Structure formats: structure tokens, C-alpha cells
Amino acid sequence: MEFTAPELVGKWVRVEPLAEAHREAMRAASDDDRVWQFATVDGRGPLFDAPFDEALAQCAAGKRLPYAVRLLATGELIGGTSYIDPVAQHKRVEIGWTWYRPDHWAGPVNPECKLLLMAHAFDALGYNRVQFVTDLLNTRSQAAIAKLGATREGVLRAHAITRGGRVRDTVVFSVTATDWPKVKADLMARLAALPA
């Protein structure tokens, strides 16, 4: 089963397959240290080219399907996200490399992006597992993932090295196909309760 990357559209956002045309607007949107605080690289300003180029290269190699996140109300690019390491044989994929301009934290953008991406993985492709990982120190991200309805599975110790050289412990969460109907219903209800 081939993992495809169509454009996904919700009420607040359009999630577009990453292209060269997105580079400069995404560079501007990510030029805030808070975006990169827990990352393994620093992508502010001129440093943005390295992670952007890596996303395109990994896409070409079939290891990642990166997206740009566009706010429908204004047409602005406000972030990025990716499917990472899809494994068709085992019907699993990770959603990660997610970032948004900080003025769109804690609103409808993240839950809608994740709803669109998980719906494509589970409903369109019949996948069994979607995984999320984050830095153990990134409590804001952990809370956002848990609020999606994902189950915290554990901690991978000394799993990565951050941009500042700190050895990072990584928290792993997942949603399975069995979990998905409730997770989907809860996310849809959560979004429906938000003002237009």
C-alpha cells in the first residue's frame, strides 16, 4: 500500500504537500525561538534552509511526507507538519516535525491538523497506528498530544540530541485503529464547540 500525500482541507486550515514555493513564507512564520526551543536543529532565519531542504530530500526518498499548514481565513502559511517513516507492511506512521507560529498555539489549528492527518491515515489508508513523539521537557507538547486522545506509551531514554547538545529523552504516544472512532468523535466535538 503506497502512502500518498494529498492536500487536506478543514474548516480552519489547509494542509498542503510541501513545495519550494512555501519556503519564504514558512521561514517568516518560523522565525521565533519558541518554535525551535525543543527541536534537534535551529531553523530561525537563514538557518531555515537546512530543515526545509532535509524535508524535501526525505520526501524524495520516501521517508517523510512534509506539509505546509495554511490558515484558510487569511491565506497565511503558519506552520508545518509531516508524516514520518510510513511502514505500509505494518500499517503504521508517525506524525511529527509539527510546528506552528506561536500566535496559533492552543487554538483550532493543531487539533484540526491532527484530525485531518489521522483521518487520512486511518480512514483512507486503513492504517493501524499513528505515533507521536516529543521531548520529555516539552510539557506543552505532551499536553497537546494527550488532549488529542493519544495514549502515552513510555519514554525512550537518551533518544536524541537537541540543537544545544542536550541528550533528550523522548515521550512516545499513539492512537490505534481501535482508539480512532472515539478519538475522531472527540476531536470533531472539540472543534465544533469552537467559534467560527
N, C-alpha and C positions, 0 to 999 in steps of 0.2 A: 504494500500500500504506500503510494507516494504521498509525502506530506507537502501540501500546497499552501500558498500564502496569498489568499485573495484579500481584497480590500474589505474591511468590516465596518459597518456603519450603525451607530446607535442614535440616541436622542441628543447627546451632548458632544460626542466625538466621532471622528472617522479615523480608523487605524489603517494607514496606507503602507504597502510594501516599500521599504526604504530605497531611495534612489538618490543619485548625485544632486538632483535639483533640491533636495531637502537640506543639504549641508549647511548653508549660511544661516538660514532661519533657525535650525536646530542649534547651531553654535551659539547664536544670540540667546536662545531660550535656556541653554545650559550654563551660561556664564555666571554662575553663582556657586560659591564654595559649598553651600549646603547640599547641592546636587551630588557632589563628588566626595562628601565627607567620609563615607564608609566604602568607597569604591577601591578597586585594586589599581586604578590609574587616576590621573588628574586630567580632566578634559576641558578645563576652562580656556577660553580664548583660542590662541594658536595651538594649544595642546589638544584641541578637539579633533583635529585631523586624524591622529593616531587611532582613537577608538572608533571613529566613523569609518576609516579605511579598513580596520580589522573587521567590523560588522559586515561590510560589503564582501571582503575576502572570505569570511566564514560562510556567508550566504552562497557564494560561488562554489564553495567546497561542500555544500550540503550539510553543514554543521549547525547552521543558525538561520532563522528566518526573521530578520530585523524589520521593525516597523517604525514609522513616524506617527506621532499622535497629533491630530489636528482638531482644534476646537471648532465645532460647527457654527457657533454663534458669531464668531469673528473671522474665521478662516486662518487663525494663527496656528503655527506649529508650537506646541507647548511641551513636548516630551518625546520619549521613545520607549519601546519595549520589544521583546523578542521571544520567539520560540527557540529553544536551545536543545541541541542534540536529540532530535526526534528519532526514536527507535521503532520503526514500523513493525519489526518482528515481535516485539513485546508490547506494542501499542502504548508507548509512554513518551512524554515530552516534558521539558521544563519550561516555565515562563519566567523570564528574568531579564537582566540588564534593563530594568524598568526605572525610569526617572521622569519627573515632571517639574516644570517650573514651580518654584515654591509657592507662588500665589494660587496654585491649583491643588495643593495638598489638602486632604481632609474634605474634599467635595465629591461631586459625582464622577470625576474623571477616572480615578483608579477603579472603583467598583464596576463602572461600565466597561472600561477596557478589559478587565479580567473576565467579566461576563461574556463579552464578545469572543475573546480568545478561548476561554474554556468551552463555550458553546460550539465553536468550530471544531475543537479537538474531540469533544465527546459526541456531539450530535451529528456533525457532518462526517467525521473520520472514524468514529467508533473506537476511540482510544480508551484505555483502561485507567490511565493515571496521568495526572498533571502535577508536577512538582514545583515547589518554590523554595528558594534558599535565601538567607540573609545573614549578615554579620550578627553575632551574638550581642554585640554592643549596640546594635541599631534597634532599640526598643520601639521606636516609632514604626519602623517597617514591620517588625514582628506583630505589633498590634493591628496594623492594617491587614496583614495576611490572615491573622486569626479572625478578624472581623468579616473576611470573605467567607468564612466557614471551613477553611482548611484545617487539617489536623496536624498538630506539632508532633513530629516523629522522633526527634532527637537532635543531638549536637555532634557534628564532625569536628573533632579536636585538631588543632594545628592544620587546618584545611587549606588556607590561602594566606597570601601576604598582601597587605593593603598598600596603598600608594606611598605611605610614610614608612613602610618597612615593618609594621606591626604584624606579628603572626596572628592570624584571625581564626577564631572558632566560628563555624558556620551552623546555623539552625536550619533544619530541614522540615518542611511542611508538605502535605499533599492533599489532593482531592482525588478520589477514585470514582469510577463509573457508578459504583453503588451509592456513594455520597452525593453524586451530582444532582439528582432530582431535587433533593432538599436544598442543596447549596444554590442551585439555579432559582428555585422558588423564592428563597430568602433574599437573594440579590435583586431579583425583579421587584419584590415588595419594597425593599430598601430604596431602590431607585424611584419607584412610583410615588413614594412618600416625599420625595424632594421637590421643591418648587421648580417650575419650568424655567 
